[in-house]
Amino acid sequence: MKIQQTTIPLWLKIISFLPAALLLFLIFGFSAQDGESSGSLSFEISLFLVKLSSPLLPAAMSEEVLLERAELIHYFVRKAAHMTEYFLLALSLQLPLTAWLSKILLWKHRIFIGFATTVLFAALDEFHQTFVPGRSGNFTDVCIDSIGA
């Protein structure tokens, strides 16, 4: 049984770039934040997660204990956020790649192109961070972003 391919309308092909473009701007915007703003935002998320889990723990925690636990998970929250945003970017890149190239390239080639594009953007994003006060570009962050991709 042969699967019949339908033709995707041009307007739909054009807007297929929108999710990836929005994620690129979002990631670039987060990277443009200075070190203090970036760290503060992710620490607030870490603190929120600790407070969210505190009713599940046996004893009520003081504010000091909440802050200590938030500090413990802060690094992992930041790296999980990196992996998640680059996973979503790689996924969103599949929309235009499929819309425009499904008749030309096999699915595994489109996935590779999406992955390679995401890794390239991760490297460029880290390079961009070298120009932002309080930030630095790290090869390990490119690797973490690539794991997400």
Buried (B, 14 or more C-beta within 10 A) or exposed (E): EEEEEEEBEEEEBEBBBEBBEEBBEEBEEBBBBEEEBBBEBBBEBBBEBBBEEBEEEEEEBEEEBBBEBBEEBBEEBBBBBBBEBBBBBBBBBBBBBBBBEEEEBEEEEBBEBBBBBBBEBBBBBBEBBEEBEEBEBEEEBBEBBBEBB
